[in-house]
Amino acid sequence: MPRPNENAPSEARLLTGFGNEFQSEAVPGALPVGRNSPQRAPLGLYAEVLSGSAFTAPRAENRRTWLYRRQPSVVSGAFAPYAQPHWKSGAAGGVAVPPDPLRWAPTAIPQASAEALDFIDGVRTVVVNGDPEAQTGIAAHLVLINTSMQRAFVNADGEMLLVPQQGALTITTELGVLTVSPGEIAVLPRGMAFKVAVDGPTRLYACENYGAPFRLPELGPIGSNGLANPRDFIAPHAAFEDKPPPVEVVRKFGGELWRATSAGNPFNVVAWHGNLVPVKYDTRRFNTMGTVSFDHPDPSIFTVLTSPSDTPGTANCDFVIFPPRWMVGEDTFRPPWYHRNVMSEFMGLVHGQYDAKPEGFRPGGMSLHNAMVPHGPDAEAFERASAATLAPVKLDDTLAFMFESRWRFKPTAWAMQAQTLDRAYAGCWAGLADRFKA
């Protein structure tokens, strides 16, 4: 079984990372082992398998978990449509916009007395691409929460990567409970029921990944050490609820939301084993790699997780962070260079200051630089970096992130109509004059 984590007694540290087998039981004897598995599951439980890949996927890619539960998930009710007009899926959910850089200021969290928003109702889709039916692309959401979920949610379209920005999350899943605070992330498998509790106004970013499940990136020339370490991903210990049904279950299926009143509680798993598990990760454990001579490294050097596409090296989605780090270089411009990229970049700021946008990019805000849209340091950052004394500098108290995708992002109507849209964003480069001297 996973070794207990001394800092979180309800959770377990994964010692070998994604793609390996784990097990946990809330009651001793609930988990069958090998040939001791009887005709009937122990303790009157039902055996059920959640498959996150095709049955015949290569062993290294095959993901599934056996669940031993008090009632199987087939104990459910008939589903009816559930209206949530701000949750969009696939490129069809976006609107056409010119190839401009876009930026949004932080969006305020409504008061619960004015509008009660749990995780489901609080989703505000910002950008979309791909197609959940074709299992390609992602959606990037801003989630505004002021009340805890009293129901369960199942996303049959994709896995969810959650990045808290304000307020901690208590995430109850079928396999147990994870507590995730700003600076940490959570990855919830496609098809697994969960609910989110909060202790106050909460804002987070979410990536809904329709493509290949997230995994650790290959290290290539870096070698065997660096970036995110597999042992730092945390899985939950088995836990189950005694709350009697009925329970409302909302399911995302085919880009639409549906709800039913279930005759069984989805959080009734007493024991489990497998490699399709929810996890959390503390970004402070990221082993940052960087230059010690010249040139700012490509953002790929900060990749935590990747969802590969059918083109090697070109991701359906990369999850990239820009954490505290030392800036050391001999004779170089240290912020990111001006560039155009075949990959599309959606960024958010959890806390602190982003070095390439010291003023205009604020915690809780967002930016979008689509494929081949020029971007880079604003005029202030350029002037400061060009004149700086080149000594070791520590970038501290900062955490930005990026959802990077091979597919072009389409903003939603909500995003383009938001009062937080910075319509003067491109002006941050207006001071970059022509200084050519023949």
ZAMIBA-780844 format. One record per residue (C-alpha): chain; y, z, x; residue number from 1. Coordinates in steps of 0.5 Angstrom, whole numbers. Layout:
BEGIN
+--------+-------+-------+-------+------+
: fidren :    py :    pz :    px : roke :
+--------+-------+-------+-------+------+
:      A :     Y :     Z :     X :  NUM :
...
+--------+-------+-------+-------+------+
***
This chain:
BEGIN
+--------+-------+-------+-------+------+
: fidren :    py :    pz :    px : roke :
+--------+-------+-------+-------+------+
:      A :     0 :     0 :     0 :    1 :
:      A :     7 :    -1 :     2 :    2 :
:      A :    10 :     5 :     6 :    3 :
:      A :    15 :     9 :     3 :    4 :
:      A :    22 :     8 :     5 :    5 :
:      A :    25 :    15 :     6 :    6 :
:      A :    32 :    13 :     4 :    7 :
:      A :    29 :    11 :    -3 :    8 :
:      A :    23 :    14 :    -5 :    9 :
:      A :    22 :    10 :   -11 :   10 :
:      A :    22 :     4 :    -7 :   11 :
:      A :    17 :     1 :    -1 :   12 :
:      A :    19 :    -3 :     5 :   13 :
:      A :    15 :    -9 :     6 :   14 :
:      A :    12 :    -9 :    13 :   15 :
:      A :    11 :   -17 :    13 :   16 :
:      A :    16 :   -20 :     9 :   17 :
:      A :    15 :   -26 :     4 :   18 :
:      A :     9 :   -29 :     3 :   19 :
:      A :     4 :   -24 :     4 :   20 :
:      A :     0 :   -19 :     0 :   21 :
:      A :     2 :   -12 :    -3 :   22 :
:      A :     0 :    -7 :    -8 :   23 :
:      A :     2 :    -1 :   -12 :   24 :
:      A :     0 :     3 :   -17 :   25 :
:      A :     4 :     9 :   -21 :   26 :
:      A :    -3 :    12 :   -23 :   27 :
:      A :    -8 :    13 :   -18 :   28 :
:      A :   -14 :     9 :   -20 :   29 :
:      A :   -10 :     4 :   -24 :   30 :
:      A :   -11 :    -1 :   -19 :   31 :
:      A :   -18 :    -5 :   -18 :   32 :
:      A :   -20 :    -6 :   -11 :   33 :
:      A :   -25 :   -12 :    -9 :   34 :
:      A :   -32 :   -11 :   -12 :   35 :
:      A :   -31 :    -5 :   -15 :   36 :
:      A :   -26 :    -9 :   -20 :   37 :
:      A :   -30 :    -7 :   -27 :   38 :
:      A :   -31 :   -12 :   -33 :   39 :
:      A :   -26 :    -8 :   -36 :   40 :
:      A :   -20 :    -6 :   -32 :   41 :
:      A :   -19 :     1 :   -31 :   42 :
:      A :   -16 :     6 :   -35 :   43 :
:      A :   -16 :     2 :   -41 :   44 :
:      A :   -11 :    -3 :   -38 :   45 :
:      A :   -10 :   -11 :   -39 :   46 :
:      A :   -11 :   -15 :   -33 :   47 :
:      A :    -5 :   -21 :   -33 :   48 :
:      A :    -3 :   -26 :   -27 :   49 :
:      A :     4 :   -28 :   -26 :   50 :
:      A :     4 :   -35 :   -22 :   51 :
:      A :    10 :   -37 :   -19 :   52 :
:      A :     7 :   -43 :   -16 :   53 :
:      A :     2 :   -49 :   -18 :   54 :
:      A :    -5 :   -46 :   -17 :   55 :
:      A :    -7 :   -51 :   -12 :   56 :
:      A :    -1 :   -50 :    -8 :   57 :
:      A :    -2 :   -49 :     0 :   58 :
:      A :    -4 :   -42 :     1 :   59 :
:      A :     2 :   -41 :     5 :   60 :
:      A :     6 :   -43 :    -1 :   61 :
:      A :     2 :   -40 :    -6 :   62 :
:      A :     5 :   -34 :   -10 :   63 :
:      A :     2 :   -30 :   -15 :   64 :
:      A :     1 :   -23 :   -17 :   65 :
:      A :    -4 :   -19 :   -21 :   66 :
:      A :    -1 :   -14 :   -27 :   67 :
:      A :    -5 :    -9 :   -30 :   68 :
:      A :    -1 :    -7 :   -36 :   69 :
:      A :    -2 :    -3 :   -42 :   70 :
:      A :    -1 :    -9 :   -47 :   71 :
:      A :    -1 :   -16 :   -44 :   72 :
:      A :     6 :   -20 :   -45 :   73 :
:      A :     2 :   -25 :   -51 :   74 :
:      A :     4 :   -19 :   -55 :   75 :
:      A :    11 :   -22 :   -57 :   76 :
:      A :    15 :   -24 :   -63 :   77 :
:      A :    17 :   -31 :   -65 :   78 :
:      A :    24 :   -33 :   -61 :   79 :
:      A :    30 :   -36 :   -65 :   80 :
:      A :    36 :   -39 :   -61 :   81 :
:      A :    41 :   -34 :   -58 :   82 :
:      A :    48 :   -36 :   -57 :   83 :
:      A :    51 :   -35 :   -50 :   84 :
:      A :    56 :   -41 :   -49 :   85 :
:      A :    59 :   -39 :   -42 :   86 :
:      A :    52 :   -39 :   -39 :   87 :
:      A :    51 :   -47 :   -37 :   88 :
:      A :    45 :   -50 :   -34 :   89 :
:      A :    44 :   -56 :   -29 :   90 :
:      A :    49 :   -62 :   -28 :   91 :
:      A :    50 :   -63 :   -35 :   92 :
:      A :    53 :   -57 :   -36 :   93 :
:      A :    59 :   -58 :   -32 :   94 :
:      A :    65 :   -63 :   -32 :   95 :
:      A :    68 :   -68 :   -28 :   96 :
:      A :    73 :   -66 :   -23 :   97 :
:      A :    77 :   -70 :   -17 :   98 :
:      A :    75 :   -68 :   -10 :   99 :
:      A :    79 :   -63 :    -9 :  100 :
:      A :    78 :   -56 :    -6 :  101 :
:      A :    78 :   -50 :   -11 :  102 :
:      A :    79 :   -43 :   -11 :  103 :
:      A :    79 :   -37 :   -16 :  104 :
:      A :    82 :   -30 :   -16 :  105 :
:      A :    78 :   -25 :   -18 :  106 :
:      A :    77 :   -24 :   -25 :  107 :
:      A :    78 :   -18 :   -29 :  108 :
:      A :    72 :   -14 :   -32 :  109 :
:      A :    73 :   -13 :   -40 :  110 :
:      A :    74 :    -6 :   -42 :  111 :
:      A :    67 :    -4 :   -46 :  112 :
:      A :    72 :    -2 :   -52 :  113 :
:      A :    74 :    -9 :   -53 :  114 :
:      A :    68 :   -13 :   -51 :  115 :
:      A :    61 :   -10 :   -50 :  116 :
:      A :    58 :   -14 :   -44 :  117 :
:      A :    51 :   -13 :   -41 :  118 :
:      A :    48 :   -17 :   -36 :  119 :
:      A :    46 :   -23 :   -41 :  120 :
:      A :    53 :   -23 :   -45 :  121 :
:      A :    57 :   -22 :   -38 :  122 :
:      A :    55 :   -29 :   -35 :  123 :
:      A :    60 :   -34 :   -33 :  124 :
:      A :    57 :   -40 :   -30 :  125 :
:      A :    62 :   -43 :   -25 :  126 :
:      A :    59 :   -49 :   -22 :  127 :
:      A :    52 :   -52 :   -23 :  128 :
:      A :    48 :   -58 :   -20 :  129 :
:      A :    41 :   -61 :   -21 :  130 :
:      A :    37 :   -60 :   -27 :  131 :
:      A :    32 :   -54 :   -29 :  132 :
:      A :    27 :   -59 :   -32 :  133 :
:      A :    27 :   -63 :   -26 :  134 :
:      A :    26 :   -56 :   -22 :  135 :
:      A :    32 :   -58 :   -17 :  136 :
:      A :    39 :   -55 :   -16 :  137 :
:      A :    42 :   -48 :   -18 :  138 :
:      A :    48 :   -45 :   -22 :  139 :
:      A :    53 :   -40 :   -19 :  140 :
:      A :    55 :   -35 :   -24 :  141 :
:      A :    60 :   -30 :   -24 :  142 :
:      A :    57 :   -24 :   -28 :  143 :
:      A :    62 :   -19 :   -31 :  144 :
:      A :    58 :   -12 :   -34 :  145 :
:      A :    61 :    -6 :   -37 :  146 :
:      A :    55 :    -4 :   -41 :  147 :
:      A :    47 :    -3 :   -39 :  148 :
:      A :    42 :    -7 :   -42 :  149 :
:      A :    38 :    -4 :   -48 :  150 :
:      A :    33 :   -11 :   -48 :  151 :
:      A :    29 :   -15 :   -43 :  152 :
:      A :    31 :   -22 :   -40 :  153 :
:      A :    26 :   -27 :   -37 :  154 :
:      A :    29 :   -33 :   -34 :  155 :
:      A :    23 :   -39 :   -34 :  156 :
:      A :    28 :   -44 :   -31 :  157 :
:      A :    29 :   -41 :   -24 :  158 :
:      A :    29 :   -34 :   -20 :  159 :
:      A :    35 :   -30 :   -19 :  160 :
:      A :    39 :   -28 :   -13 :  161 :
:      A :    44 :   -22 :   -15 :  162 :
:      A :    50 :   -21 :   -10 :  163 :
:      A :    54 :   -14 :   -13 :  164 :
:      A :    61 :   -14 :   -11 :  165 :
:      A :    63 :    -8 :   -15 :  166 :
:      A :    59 :    -3 :   -18 :  167 :
:      A :    51 :    -1 :   -17 :  168 :
:      A :    46 :    -4 :   -20 :  169 :
:      A :    39 :    -1 :   -23 :  170 :
:      A :    34 :    -7 :   -24 :  171 :
:      A :    28 :    -5 :   -28 :  172 :
:      A :    23 :   -10 :   -27 :  173 :
:      A :    16 :   -11 :   -29 :  174 :
:      A :    13 :    -8 :   -22 :  175 :
:      A :    18 :    -3 :   -22 :  176 :
:      A :    26 :    -1 :   -20 :  177 :
:      A :    31 :    -3 :   -15 :  178 :
:      A :    37 :     0 :   -14 :  179 :
:      A :    42 :    -5 :   -11 :  180 :
:      A :    49 :    -3 :    -9 :  181 :
:      A :    55 :    -8 :    -6 :  182 :
:      A :    53 :   -10 :     1 :  183 :
:      A :    45 :   -11 :    -1 :  184 :
:      A :    42 :   -17 :    -5 :  185 :
:      A :    36 :   -17 :   -10 :  186 :
:      A :    32 :   -23 :   -11 :  187 :
:      A :    28 :   -23 :   -18 :  188 :
:      A :    22 :   -28 :   -19 :  189 :
:      A :    22 :   -34 :   -24 :  190 :
:      A :    19 :   -31 :   -30 :  191 :
:      A :    19 :   -24 :   -29 :  192 :
:      A :    22 :   -19 :   -34 :  193 :
:      A :    28 :   -15 :   -32 :  194 :
:      A :    34 :   -11 :   -34 :  195 :
:      A :    40 :    -9 :   -31 :  196 :
:      A :    43 :    -2 :   -32 :  197 :
:      A :    50 :     0 :   -29 :  198 :
:      A :    54 :     6 :   -29 :  199 :
:      A :    61 :     3 :   -30 :  200 :
:      A :    65 :    -3 :   -29 :  201 :
:      A :    61 :    -8 :   -25 :  202 :
:      A :    62 :   -15 :   -22 :  203 :
:      A :    57 :   -19 :   -19 :  204 :
:      A :    55 :   -26 :   -16 :  205 :
:      A :    49 :   -29 :   -18 :  206 :
:      A :    45 :   -36 :   -16 :  207 :
:      A :    40 :   -38 :   -21 :  208 :
:      A :    35 :   -43 :   -17 :  209 :
:      A :    31 :   -48 :   -20 :  210 :
:      A :    28 :   -51 :   -14 :  211 :
:      A :    23 :   -48 :    -9 :  212 :
:      A :    23 :   -40 :    -9 :  213 :
:      A :    27 :   -37 :    -3 :  214 :
:      A :    24 :   -36 :     3 :  215 :
:      A :    26 :   -34 :    10 :  216 :
:      A :    29 :   -40 :    14 :  217 :
:      A :    25 :   -42 :    20 :  218 :
:      A :    28 :   -40 :    27 :  219 :
:      A :    27 :   -46 :    31 :  220 :
:      A :    31 :   -45 :    38 :  221 :
:      A :    33 :   -38 :    36 :  222 :
:      A :    26 :   -36 :    38 :  223 :
:      A :    22 :   -30 :    35 :  224 :
:      A :    27 :   -26 :    33 :  225 :
:      A :    34 :   -26 :    30 :  226 :
:      A :    37 :   -27 :    23 :  227 :
:      A :    34 :   -23 :    17 :  228 :
:      A :    28 :   -19 :    19 :  229 :
:      A :    22 :   -19 :    14 :  230 :
:      A :    21 :   -12 :    15 :  231 :
:      A :    28 :   -10 :    12 :  232 :
:      A :    26 :   -13 :     5 :  233 :
:      A :    24 :    -8 :     0 :  234 :
:      A :    20 :    -8 :    -6 :  235 :
:      A :    19 :    -3 :   -12 :  236 :
:      A :    13 :     2 :   -13 :  237 :
:      A :    10 :     1 :   -19 :  238 :
:      A :    13 :     4 :   -25 :  239 :
:      A :    12 :     4 :   -33 :  240 :
:      A :    16 :     6 :   -39 :  241 :
:      A :    14 :    10 :   -45 :  242 :
:      A :    19 :     7 :   -49 :  243 :
:      A :    16 :     5 :   -55 :  244 :
:      A :    17 :    -2 :   -58 :  245 :
:      A :    20 :    -6 :   -61 :  246 :
:      A :    24 :    -9 :   -55 :  247 :
:      A :    29 :   -15 :   -56 :  248 :
:      A :    27 :   -20 :   -51 :  249 :
:      A :    32 :   -25 :   -49 :  250 :
:      A :    28 :   -31 :   -45 :  251 :
:      A :    32 :   -37 :   -42 :  252 :
:      A :    28 :   -43 :   -43 :  253 :
:      A :    30 :   -51 :   -42 :  254 :
:      A :    37 :   -49 :   -41 :  255 :
:      A :    38 :   -45 :   -47 :  256 :
:      A :    37 :   -38 :   -49 :  257 :
:      A :    32 :   -35 :   -54 :  258 :
:      A :    31 :   -28 :   -57 :  259 :
:      A :    25 :   -25 :   -60 :  260 :
:      A :    23 :   -18 :   -62 :  261 :
:      A :    17 :   -16 :   -58 :  262 :
:      A :    12 :   -11 :   -61 :  263 :
:      A :    10 :    -9 :   -54 :  264 :
:      A :    15 :    -6 :   -48 :  265 :
:      A :    15 :   -12 :   -42 :  266 :
:      A :    16 :    -6 :   -37 :  267 :
:      A :     9 :    -3 :   -38 :  268 :
:      A :     5 :    -5 :   -32 :  269 :
:      A :     2 :     1 :   -29 :  270 :
:      A :    -1 :    -2 :   -22 :  271 :
:      A :     0 :    -9 :   -19 :  272 :
:      A :    -2 :   -13 :   -13 :  273 :
:      A :     0 :   -20 :   -10 :  274 :
:      A :     6 :   -24 :    -7 :  275 :
:      A :    10 :   -25 :   -12 :  276 :
:      A :    15 :   -19 :   -12 :  277 :
:      A :    22 :   -17 :   -13 :  278 :
:      A :    26 :   -15 :    -7 :  279 :
:      A :    32 :   -12 :    -5 :  280 :
:      A :    36 :   -13 :     2 :  281 :
:      A :    41 :   -10 :     6 :  282 :
:      A :    46 :   -15 :     9 :  283 :
:      A :    48 :    -9 :    14 :  284 :
:      A :    41 :   -10 :    17 :  285 :
:      A :    42 :   -18 :    19 :  286 :
:      A :    42 :   -20 :    26 :  287 :
:      A :    48 :   -24 :    27 :  288 :
:      A :    47 :   -29 :    32 :  289 :
:      A :    54 :   -33 :    35 :  290 :
:      A :    57 :   -36 :    41 :  291 :
:      A :    58 :   -33 :    48 :  292 :
:      A :    62 :   -39 :    51 :  293 :
:      A :    65 :   -44 :    46 :  294 :
:      A :    66 :   -47 :    39 :  295 :
:      A :    64 :   -44 :    33 :  296 :
:      A :    57 :   -44 :    31 :  297 :
:      A :    55 :   -48 :    24 :  298 :
:      A :    54 :   -43 :    18 :  299 :
:      A :    47 :   -45 :    18 :  300 :
:      A :    46 :   -39 :    24 :  301 :
:      A :    48 :   -34 :    18 :  302 :
:      A :    43 :   -36 :    14 :  303 :
:      A :    39 :   -30 :    10 :  304 :
:      A :    34 :   -34 :     5 :  305 :
:      A :    33 :   -42 :     4 :  306 :
:      A :    30 :   -46 :    -2 :  307 :
:      A :    28 :   -52 :     2 :  308 :
:      A :    28 :   -59 :    -2 :  309 :
:      A :    23 :   -65 :    -1 :  310 :
:      A :    28 :   -67 :     5 :  311 :
:      A :    26 :   -63 :    12 :  312 :
:      A :    32 :   -59 :    14 :  313 :
:      A :    37 :   -61 :     8 :  314 :
:      A :    36 :   -55 :     3 :  315 :
:      A :    36 :   -54 :    -4 :  316 :
:      A :    40 :   -48 :    -3 :  317 :
:      A :    42 :   -44 :     3 :  318 :
:      A :    44 :   -37 :     2 :  319 :
:      A :    49 :   -35 :     8 :  320 :
:      A :    53 :   -29 :    10 :  321 :
:      A :    59 :   -28 :    14 :  322 :
:      A :    58 :   -20 :    16 :  323 :
:      A :    61 :   -16 :    21 :  324 :
:      A :    60 :   -19 :    28 :  325 :
:      A :    63 :   -20 :    35 :  326 :
:      A :    68 :   -26 :    36 :  327 :
:      A :    67 :   -28 :    44 :  328 :
:      A :    68 :   -34 :    47 :  329 :
:      A :    71 :   -37 :    53 :  330 :
:      A :    76 :   -42 :    51 :  331 :
:      A :    75 :   -44 :    44 :  332 :
:      A :    78 :   -44 :    37 :  333 :
:      A :    74 :   -38 :    34 :  334 :
:      A :    75 :   -39 :    26 :  335 :
:      A :    71 :   -45 :    23 :  336 :
:      A :    73 :   -52 :    25 :  337 :
:      A :    76 :   -56 :    20 :  338 :
:      A :    70 :   -60 :    17 :  339 :
:      A :    67 :   -65 :    12 :  340 :
:      A :    60 :   -63 :    10 :  341 :
:      A :    54 :   -67 :     6 :  342 :
:      A :    53 :   -60 :     4 :  343 :
:      A :    57 :   -57 :    -2 :  344 :
:      A :    59 :   -50 :    -1 :  345 :
:      A :    61 :   -44 :    -6 :  346 :
:      A :    63 :   -38 :    -3 :  347 :
:      A :    65 :   -31 :    -5 :  348 :
:      A :    68 :   -25 :    -2 :  349 :
:      A :    64 :   -18 :    -3 :  350 :
:      A :    69 :   -14 :     1 :  351 :
:      A :    74 :   -14 :     7 :  352 :
:      A :    78 :   -20 :     9 :  353 :
:      A :    75 :   -27 :    11 :  354 :
:      A :    78 :   -30 :    18 :  355 :
:      A :    79 :   -37 :    16 :  356 :
:      A :    83 :   -35 :     9 :  357 :
:      A :    86 :   -28 :    11 :  358 :
:      A :    91 :   -28 :     5 :  359 :
:      A :    89 :   -32 :    -1 :  360 :
:      A :    81 :   -31 :    -1 :  361 :
:      A :    80 :   -24 :    -4 :  362 :
:      A :    74 :   -19 :    -6 :  363 :
:      A :    71 :   -22 :   -12 :  364 :
:      A :    74 :   -29 :   -12 :  365 :
:      A :    71 :   -35 :   -11 :  366 :
:      A :    72 :   -42 :    -7 :  367 :
:      A :    69 :   -49 :    -8 :  368 :
:      A :    69 :   -54 :    -3 :  369 :
:      A :    64 :   -60 :    -5 :  370 :
:      A :    61 :   -65 :    -1 :  371 :
:      A :    65 :   -69 :     4 :  372 :
:      A :    71 :   -65 :     1 :  373 :
:      A :    75 :   -63 :     8 :  374 :
:      A :    77 :   -56 :     9 :  375 :
:      A :    78 :   -50 :    14 :  376 :
:      A :    82 :   -45 :    16 :  377 :
:      A :    89 :   -44 :    13 :  378 :
:      A :    96 :   -45 :    17 :  379 :
:      A :    96 :   -38 :    18 :  380 :
:      A :    89 :   -37 :    21 :  381 :
:      A :    90 :   -43 :    25 :  382 :
:      A :    97 :   -41 :    28 :  383 :
:      A :    94 :   -34 :    30 :  384 :
:      A :    87 :   -37 :    32 :  385 :
:      A :    91 :   -42 :    37 :  386 :
:      A :    95 :   -37 :    40 :  387 :
:      A :    90 :   -31 :    40 :  388 :
:      A :    89 :   -28 :    47 :  389 :
:      A :    81 :   -29 :    48 :  390 :
:      A :    78 :   -22 :    49 :  391 :
:      A :    72 :   -20 :    45 :  392 :
:      A :    74 :   -18 :    38 :  393 :
:      A :    70 :   -15 :    33 :  394 :
:      A :    71 :   -17 :    25 :  395 :
:      A :    69 :   -11 :    21 :  396 :
:      A :    69 :    -9 :    14 :  397 :
:      A :    68 :   -16 :    12 :  398 :
:      A :    62 :   -19 :     8 :  399 :
:      A :    63 :   -26 :     5 :  400 :
:      A :    57 :   -31 :     3 :  401 :
:      A :    56 :   -38 :     1 :  402 :
:      A :    51 :   -41 :    -4 :  403 :
:      A :    50 :   -48 :     0 :  404 :
:      A :    47 :   -54 :    -3 :  405 :
:      A :    45 :   -61 :    -2 :  406 :
:      A :    47 :   -63 :    -9 :  407 :
:      A :    54 :   -64 :   -11 :  408 :
:      A :    57 :   -58 :   -15 :  409 :
:      A :    60 :   -59 :   -22 :  410 :
:      A :    65 :   -54 :   -24 :  411 :
:      A :    64 :   -51 :   -32 :  412 :
:      A :    70 :   -52 :   -37 :  413 :
:      A :    70 :   -44 :   -37 :  414 :
:      A :    72 :   -45 :   -29 :  415 :
:      A :    77 :   -50 :   -30 :  416 :
:      A :    80 :   -47 :   -36 :  417 :
:      A :    80 :   -40 :   -32 :  418 :
:      A :    87 :   -37 :   -31 :  419 :
:      A :    84 :   -34 :   -24 :  420 :
:      A :    84 :   -42 :   -22 :  421 :
:      A :    89 :   -42 :   -16 :  422 :
:      A :    92 :   -49 :   -18 :  423 :
:      A :    96 :   -49 :   -11 :  424 :
:      A :    90 :   -48 :    -7 :  425 :
:      A :    91 :   -54 :    -3 :  426 :
:      A :    98 :   -52 :    -1 :  427 :
:      A :    95 :   -47 :     4 :  428 :
:      A :    94 :   -53 :     9 :  429 :
:      A :   101 :   -56 :     8 :  430 :
:      A :   104 :   -52 :    14 :  431 :
:      A :    99 :   -56 :    19 :  432 :
:      A :   104 :   -61 :    21 :  433 :
:      A :   103 :   -67 :    26 :  434 :
:      A :   104 :   -64 :    33 :  435 :
:      A :   102 :   -70 :    37 :  436 :
:      A :   105 :   -71 :    43 :  437 :
:      A :   104 :   -78 :    47 :  438 :
+--------+-------+-------+-------+------+
***
